[in-house]
């Protein structure tokens, strides 16, 4: 049944098994992502692919509801080098658990989210098993999710959202179909997703990332012993090999994959992934 223990297990298992990726925008099999749950389920579960927030968090929301959890879809603004995006291009989940007073932030559709649900409490530092330290900070009517940068020992903003949206009744929240505008923004030619390939997969110990023609492995992910290896991919063939061997994406999903747009993109795009 629905419990906090099971929610933790589900969240971590999802991040470990299903990658965050935008292959379809770079020649991978299938057309653009949609908000159709059946189509997304076929892509993620039958074809063993990944996706981005509208697909990953959207489908997880459907499943959690079937299991008996209360689930809200909450739009948010992503923080990048130039500050917060002007429009909401991300969606995360707020989950209520029977028997628990607090609500929980759950995100399996971001480049590097916490590996466990976070309590929606303000100004409380929350450490998760992989070593990430997060906190929610109230900023007037908004809430900012921050994480601790180990290099500087300072908190950095990651997401911003309207606080009221996270605390309405689950039955009164928006449906996934209401996020069509956000999906359009992600598909636009100006979107980072359209400009450069990105694939990430997370475990407690290791982070695997393909960003354009670069393959990075970080292990352990946090702390003074953290190390990163960087491999430059010399060809599309080498890229496909990495995606099959390290991310377990079937080769049939990669036949049309190309690095053409990624090689034209700014070097710093997805540079911190």
Buried (B, 14 or more C-beta within 10 A) or exposed (E): EBBBEBBBEBBBEBBBBBBBBBBBBBBBBBEEBBBBBEBBBEBBEEBBBBBBBBBBBBBBBBBBBEEEBBBBBBBBBBBEEEEBBEEBBBBBBBBBBEEBEEBBBBBBBBBBBBBBBBBBEEEEEBEBEBBBBBBBBEEEEBBBBBBBEBEEEEBEBBBBBBBEBBEEEBEEBBEBEEBEEBBEBBBEEEBBBBBBBBBBBBBBEBBBBBBBBBBBBBBBBBEEEBEEEEEEBEEBEBBBBBBBEBBEBEEEBBEEBEBEBBEEBEEEBBEEB
